[in-house]
Amino acid sequence: MYKIAICDDINDHLKTAEKMVKEFMEYNKLKYEIQLFDNADLLLSEIEKDKYQPDIAVLDIEMDGEDGISLAKKINTWIPHCQVIFLTSYINYAPDVYETEHVWFVVKKQADSHFRPALEKAIRSLEKGETTIPVILVKDGSSYMAIHIDRILFISKVGRKSFIKCTDGEYYDTRRPILLIPEQLREQFIRCHQGYWISKRMIKELNHDEFILLDDTRIPVGRTFRDQARKEFFDMYRD
């Protein structure tokens, strides 16, 4: 199921984009779910509340409030796998979009010939698992912080919260790890205990009942998770 967000502050353009997406997905017999947003703040609100992580985002650029380019930068950081397609009336924005990771820049007048290839490329990228910057979005009070997974040693459950141990600091989040770690990034971690998720790239050694990380932190391997944790560890070194 592909989740597709379309954001445009002009209702007719929003509906036109929706129609083009539906025609493409149904022609290719792909399962999909579309959500429409008439401003960037609504889309950001859904993302920030952890209710929504689109696979493809079709964004207008010139909108009331936050513009599409600023919106795309946040999507790049918060949802690394999301494929961004710009759909705009103004070709003069073309140089600016290269500040973002995006699939295609489509001018609305040329959408009949260019929008389909843009969607095809987005689907191919998703199938290949291509991402931009892999990060975990950590809620710090009322704001959000993007933490690159290369910095994360492990995430542990503390009560109903998460403790995030990084190479350069420590953080807390009000959500449990299972909700904190995006589904598309879970394969980057091994769950080795009821309350521990460790970063695969940070493992130095596996003993019988514990992982030793690069900073020499020792993480216990729970009996319930032992077989699966060992399998995932050894799978990392198989061709």
C-alpha angles and dihedrals in degrees: 000000000000116000111211126190120197118192123186130136093216109080096209090052091047091054092045091053090047091052092051092049092048092050092050096046095045093046089054092043093237123154112238147165122206127201121188125213125185094198139024095244092063092052092046091049092055091048095046093051089055090240096115139036111170122203092208128026120195106197136188112213108210106057137142110270116002113021124232095253093056088045091052092052090056092046089050090055101037101038106028095180095052113112112219123211119185115214111184144152093223122076091187088079091066096099093047096056090068087076084075139054106252141153102223144349109225124187108216094231088058096042093110091067103026108036097069094054088048091056091045090055092047092053092047091051091050091049090052091049093239115171139175117223111348107224142155113230107224121194110224107185107302095341135069129233125199111220117193110232090228086073098049118099097176144331120223135188115244109182104305093334137078128242113206115200113197135179089251105031150338130264140181131213129192092229128081116252093254088061096036097056111072113236092240091057099045092095087066089067137058118217102216102163139020089265106026135082113177127196111248092217091057097056116113101170144000119216124182096274106012146043119228114211130208092265089051093253109152117219119191121236110223119222092239092055100035101099095044093043092051091047092052091047094053092042087064090068099043122099 
